[in-house]
């Protein structure tokens, strides 16, 4: 058995296009045992490697490839380099815009040259070589080409043997700048210095706009990161103390005031309030909490003061887990993205050869050296594959961030492509279609059945006292059915009476003598068969309630006083409010729903009928092996299978299915086995996840189509001499920004 791989995330600096991504990926993946993916949109590398390797090893590998890297120890340290982009754009615009304007106003340009020559003649001074104004343009362009573009030239030099977009820009700008100095010194041709400055300006403008757009794309993730508390008010001794969140330990109690966010996951010790979990689970309705309630860190406390005991801290919290899954998903590549990377890997060398061929073709067929160089530069500039490299990762960045804010955590981007093909969905029952919690679903209290007790009980025989006696007995029992009955009685504001001689018989029920006023009846609560053995004949209303509860697939308990049955409680799991609507929506999308459960056939049939699943697609008494076999059989028959579950017994089927979703309230095993985690308790996000997947793939394909069409159309136009380098730079920048902006439509 191979050793588990440890994850590491690095922030990469210096990448400018998808070719850079390929370079870094190849360097990291060349190490035995390492699996790495690099995300151009977030400028990060996500690495899985044996535990004996550490971040320093990976940083050295990245630096050897020509880039710089830092370890991301906290997901909040992943940042986009917008400040550097803004600074570079500021200096580029100061010099490039005047240079371009000077060159564009040709008549004024020549007039100034004439005035300068006349002035020099008047004082008997020698003329400067060729155009004085051109030297001014060269002087304005020099800071842009030499200093502002220095990172581009540096990247081009280090990537000399595996060319990237920087090589194209560097060659184009330096060729234009060098030629202009030569041409103005000798007077042999036109000056293209403003082209060099303009190309750099548009490239930097494009990168700045990309950075801004990528920052917007990551807003959803940033919102998650911003939820984490920095400080917490702990209760140590009798005084509250404000400490850094890093100092909080498991078991510490802390205060949460109205309007504050809960510092970390925990259990409410005291106080009552309503909690807003919407930013984590997408659940819009406030959740009422009190002593014993579990609360999630980063949830918003509405109206009451709470004291919470920390149960999970740091990277173990729900917020950290969600964020980690989103970061990992954004660092993982979908198959469609790998296609773009393969195209980009060979694109730059091909374009370089094409530019040389274009220059040769024009020059050796009689065109001037100036014109031939200009056209070759245009080919180099317009072909930069920025849009192709951004087409997929930015869309995935937006989709995963948007999904996370709506309670849909996408763990595997590949699932986005699978989702639109799903034609069969398998539902687990408990915790998926149902709430997964035992509650009293039906209750019947029949006072007429109490006549055999005699007139002495008339003073206490009422529904309130019957429920109170149920609470008194069942609150002493730990069985799930007993706890649900006690909870039901308590919710009906039943009093709690004193109990004597309490006893529990496994498989039968619980009994005790309950003090009610002056009387102390023996109260027995148990299965109908057990109670029938020690009771009088059941009243018809009691019989009817038992039959109805059992027919509905519930667990039935009967309450008797002194051998007389007075009440029936039908206990079972409740359907989620939106279960039927979700199944109906899936049907309308052409997806066939199945119910595969380990529960009895009667319960399975009742649930299937309630939510609208045909009996032909219901499997009961299903073991984990059975669920796995069904998934494998359906896949073998050519179906694309979506499995939705929440338990350990669903893990194998979740892993084997084409697409899997786990309920966020489920087990860690199920969540770790699934492609998508649904943080809401309801099922409405099942359809939302499929819609998000479909929309994202449409956006990606539109982006890819535009990026490819842009180059297919632009390259021949540039090679034909129908574009200037300046317009080519503007078109290249606009193409990248268009792709990123289009991806934002997912929001």
Secondary structure by P-SEA (a helix, b strand, c coil): cccbbbbbbbbbcccccaaaaaaaaaaaaccccbbbbbbccccbbbbbbcccccaaaaaaaaaaacbbbbbcccccccccaaaaaaaaaaaaaacaaaaaaaaaaaaaaaaaaaaaaaaaaaaccccccccaaaaaaaaaacccccccaaaaaaaaaaacccccaaaaaaaaaaaaaaaaaaaaaccccccaaaaaaaaaaaaaaaaaaaaaaaaaaaaaaaaaaaccccccccccccbbbbbccccccccbbbbbcccccccccccccbbbbbbbccccccccbbbbbccccccccccccccbbbbbbbcccccccaaaaaaaaaaaaaacccaaaaaaaaaaaaaaaaaaaaaaaaaaaaaaacccaaaaaaaaaaaaacccccccccccaaaaaaaaaaaaaacbbbcccccccccccccbbbbbcccccccccccccbbbbbccccccccccccccccaaaaaaaaaaaccccccaaaaaaaaaaaaabbbbbbbccccccccbbbbbbbbccccccccccccaaaaaaccccccaaaaaaaaaaaaaccbbbbbbccccccbbbbbbbbcccaaaaaaaaaaaacbbbbbbccccaaaaaaaaaaaccccccccccccaaaaaaaaaaaaaaccbbbbbbccccaaaaaaaccbbbbbccccaaaaaacccccccccccaaaaaaaaaaaaaaaaaaaaaaaaaaaaaaaaaaaaccccaaaaaaaaaaaaaaaaaaaaccc
